[in-house]
């Protein structure tokens, strides 16, 4: 059977494009693997600093819940108080978008971390009862930014706005 020349050329061109795409995908996967590896090394090197930050966060949580006002809003929210909404803190998210989100709650058992994508809660849902647990699972920049919100006082605006 004789096939039209245009068809043959289109099939050949498609094969070449698939080959180029495969090579491009391989390069992207390699870059992503290196990025994740670097990220994990950096996180491991910050482990002791992360524990210190988490201890400050837990101390602030306990102090806040001991105040009359803190206890009142906590009780009003059925003992699961939404504290702030940030980007992901449980894994590397380098897309620079607002599709990835996480929420920090104060729960009776400790600090609850919930994550999602766009409008869906996708997880993980993590309950931290000790600073060391939180330091192990949440990344340095996230913890640093969360503590910065606390120290600057911006966290109180978040609490008021998120719990009406």
N, C-alpha and C positions, 0 to 999 in steps of 0.2 A: 504494500500500500504506500502510496506516495502522499506524504503530508505536506501541507502548505509551508513555505519557507517562513512566513510570519509566525506560525505556530511553533516551529522548531526554534526560532530565535527567541521567542517569548519564554519557552521552557528553559533554554540555556541561560537566558538573562535571570530568570527566577532562581535557578540553581546557583548562579554567581552571587545574587543578592543574599540568598540563604547562607551561603558560605561566609560572606562578609559579616552578616549578622551574628553568626555563630562565633566568629573570631572576636567580634565586639563584646558579645555576652561573656566570653571567657575572660577577657581583660577586665570587664566590670566586676565579675565574681572575684577575681584575684584581688582587685583594689578593695572590694568590700571585706574580704577575708583579712587583708592587712589592716584595714581600718578597725575592724572588730578586735583583732589581736592587740593592736596598739591601745585601744580603749580599755581592754581587760587588764593589760599591764599597768596602765595609768591608775586604774581603780584600785588595783592591788597595792600599789605604792602609797596610796592615800588612806589605807585602811585605818591606821591609828588616828589620823585627823578626823576621819568620818565618825569614829566612835566618840571622840570628844564632842563633835557637833551634835550627834544624836543624844548624848547625855544632856547637853544644854537644851535641846528640843523637849526631851522628856521632863526635865526639871521645870521648864516653862509651862508645859502642859499641866503638871501637877499643881504648880503655883496658881495658874489661871483657874483651874477647877475648884481650888480652895477659896477663891474670892466669892463674895455674895453674888456679884453680877455674873461671874463665870458659871457658878452653880445654877443660877436661875436660867440662863440661856441653854445650858446643857440639859436641864430637866425639861424645859419647854420643848426641846427637840427629841424627846424620848430617849435621852442618854446616848445619842449618836449625833454629835454636833459637827456639821461641815465647817471646816476651818479655812481651806483655800483650794483653788483650782489652778493647776500648773500643767506643764507639758509632761511627757513621760519621764519617770525617774528610775524605772526598773530595767531599762535597756537603752541602747544607743538609738537615738532618733535624730537623724541629721537632715531631715527634709525641709527644715525651716518653714513649716506650715503650722496651722492651728488645728489640724485634724486629730492629732494625738493629744489626749488629755488625761489628767489624773486628778483625783480628789483625795484630800487628806481629811479624815474625820477623827474626832476624839470619841472613843467608844469606852464603855465601862472597863473593857479588858485591856485597853492600851490605845495605840495609834493605828488606825485603819487606812490602808492605801488601796484605792480602786482606780483602775485604768480602763480606757476605752479608745475607740477610733470613731471619729465623726460623731454620730448620734447614738452609737451602740456601746454599751459596756462590754468589753471583750476580755477584760482581765489583764493581769492577775488581780485578785482580791487578796491582800495580805494584811494580817493582823500582827502588829509588833507589840510584844509585851516587854521587851528589853531593848535598850539602845544598841546593843551588839547585833541583834537580829536585823534591825533597821539598817545599820551601817553595812551589813553584809549584802543586803538586797537592793539598796537604793544608791544611785550614783552620787559622786562627790558634788558636782555642780548643782544638782537638784537640792541636795541637803544644804549646801552653802546658800543658795537663793532662798530657800525656806527659812533658814535662820536669819538671813538678812531682813526678810519681811517681818520677822518677829522683833528683831532689835530696832528696826526703824519705826515700828508701831503701825505699819501698813496692814498688818494682819488683823487688827481690830476692825478696820473698815471692811475687810473681806468677810469677817465673821458676821458683822451686822448686815451686810448686803446679801449674804448667802442664806441667812436664817431669818426670814421675816415672819 
